[in-house]
Amino acid sequence: MSLPTVRQSVLKRLVIIYHSKTGNTRAMIDAVIDGAKDPQLNDVDVHVLTAAEAQPEDLLSADGLILGTPENFGYMSGALKDFFDRSFYEVEGRLPPLPYATVINAGNDGSGAIRSIERIANGYPLVQVQEAIIGHGPPDQETLDRCKELGGALAAGLELGVY
């Protein structure tokens, strides 16, 4: 199977890949999606996938990436790690530096999940363009507002050609 390496579309594609078991990470991702789909942004296609659904082609078609995960045992979720395992060699050497950001719903401080994602991201290559947002338990309004801002900012950066 041959995967495309160059996109032909004028629209910028923001791919959002997440895993959520309790719904807390999903609530954060919903806020990210809300920000990324701001009506003032016309040239960004937002594509949302669970980590189980996401495929290497989704990375190759992306202009930007947002990852969402709970912190499990001081690490990213197994589902997100599985996505990385299933996609790395398939995109290796074919993926240009891809701007990304992360939202984490943590039971601890989230630092282990961030470190694990950053370590893997370096190999793809993914380029972190915004600081990770870490929530704890059911996200409060401030956390949701920050997630919405993150989604809007990354989408706007893609639309304006900043990334």
C-alpha positions in Angstrom: 0.0 0.0 0.0 1.4 3.4 -1.0 0.5 6.4 1.3 0.4 9.9 -0.1 3.2 12.3 1.0 1.9 15.6 -0.4 -1.6 17.0 0.0 -3.3 18.8 -2.8 -6.0 20.6 -0.9 -6.3 24.4 -0.2 -7.9 23.8 3.1 -5.6 23.2 6.0 -6.4 20.0 7.9 -6.3 19.9 11.7 -6.4 16.3 12.9 -7.5 15.7 16.5 -6.7 12.3 17.9 -7.8 11.4 21.4 -8.7 8.7 23.9 -11.2 9.0 26.7 -12.6 6.4 29.0 -14.4 8.4 31.7 -15.5 11.3 29.4 -13.3 13.9 31.0 -10.7 13.9 28.2 -13.6 13.9 25.7 -15.1 17.0 27.4 -11.7 18.8 27.0 -11.5 17.6 23.3 -15.0 18.9 22.7 -13.9 22.3 23.8 -10.8 22.1 21.5 -13.1 21.2 18.6 -15.4 24.1 19.5 -12.5 26.5 19.3 -11.1 24.9 16.1 -14.4 25.2 14.4 -14.8 28.9 15.2 -17.1 30.4 12.4 -14.4 33.0 11.7 -12.1 30.2 10.5 -13.1 29.3 7.0 -10.0 27.4 5.6 -9.5 24.7 8.2 -11.0 21.2 8.0 -11.2 19.7 11.5 -11.0 15.9 11.5 -11.6 14.2 14.8 -10.7 10.6 15.5 -10.4 8.3 18.5 -6.9 6.8 18.9 -8.4 3.4 17.9 -9.8 4.8 14.6 -6.7 6.9 13.7 -4.4 5.6 11.0 -1.1 6.6 9.5 -2.9 8.2 6.6 -4.4 10.7 9.1 -1.0 12.0 10.0 0.1 12.2 6.4 -3.0 14.2 5.6 -2.6 16.6 8.5 -1.3 20.1 8.6 -1.6 20.3 12.4 -2.4 17.8 15.2 -4.0 17.9 18.6 -3.7 15.0 20.9 -5.9 14.3 23.9 -5.3 11.6 26.5 -6.0 10.7 30.1 -2.9 10.2 32.3 -2.8 6.5 33.1 -0.2 5.3 35.6 1.8 8.5 35.0 1.8 7.8 31.2 -0.4 8.6 28.1 -3.3 6.2 27.6 -2.5 2.8 26.1 -4.8 3.6 23.2 -2.8 6.7 22.2 0.5 4.7 22.6 -1.0 2.0 20.4 -1.7 4.7 17.7 1.9 5.8 17.8 3.0 2.2 17.6 0.8 1.6 14.6 1.8 4.7 12.7 5.5 5.4 13.3 7.2 3.2 10.7 4.4 3.8 8.2 5.1 7.6 8.2 8.8 7.6 9.0 10.7 9.8 6.6 7.5 10.9 4.9 6.0 13.3 7.5 7.2 16.9 7.4 7.5 18.6 10.8 3.9 18.8 12.0 2.8 21.4 14.6 1.0 19.8 17.5 -0.5 20.5 20.9 -1.7 18.2 23.7 -4.5 18.2 26.3 -4.3 15.8 29.2 -6.8 14.8 31.9 -4.5 13.8 34.7 -4.9 11.9 37.9 -1.5 13.1 39.1 0.4 16.1 37.7 0.4 15.0 34.1 4.1 15.4 33.7 4.7 11.7 32.9 2.1 11.8 30.1 3.6 15.0 28.7 7.2 13.5 28.8 6.1 10.3 27.1 4.3 12.2 24.3 7.2 14.7 23.8 9.7 11.8 23.6 7.7 10.0 20.9 6.8 13.3 19.1 10.5 14.0 18.6 10.9 10.9 16.4 8.0 11.6 14.0 8.8 14.7 13.8 6.1 16.6 15.6 6.8 20.2 16.7 5.0 21.4 19.9 3.6 24.8 19.2 1.5 25.3 22.4 2.0 24.4 26.0 0.0 21.3 27.0 -3.2 21.8 28.9 -3.6 19.6 32.0 -7.0 19.1 33.6 -7.9 17.1 36.6 -11.1 15.1 36.9 -14.2 16.6 35.4 -12.9 19.8 33.7 -13.9 23.1 35.2 -15.0 26.0 33.0 -11.5 27.6 33.1 -9.9 24.4 31.7 -12.6 24.1 29.0 -12.0 27.8 28.1 -8.3 27.1 27.8 -9.0 24.1 25.6 -11.2 26.1 23.4 -8.6 28.7 23.0 -5.9 26.1 22.2 -8.1 24.7 19.4 -8.9 28.1 18.0 -5.3 29.2 18.2 -3.9 26.2 16.4 -6.5 26.3 13.7 -6.0 30.1 13.2 -2.2 29.5 13.0 -2.8 26.9 10.3 -5.2 29.2 8.4 -2.8 32.2 8.6 0.2 30.1 7.5 2.0 30.6 10.8 2.5 26.8 11.0 
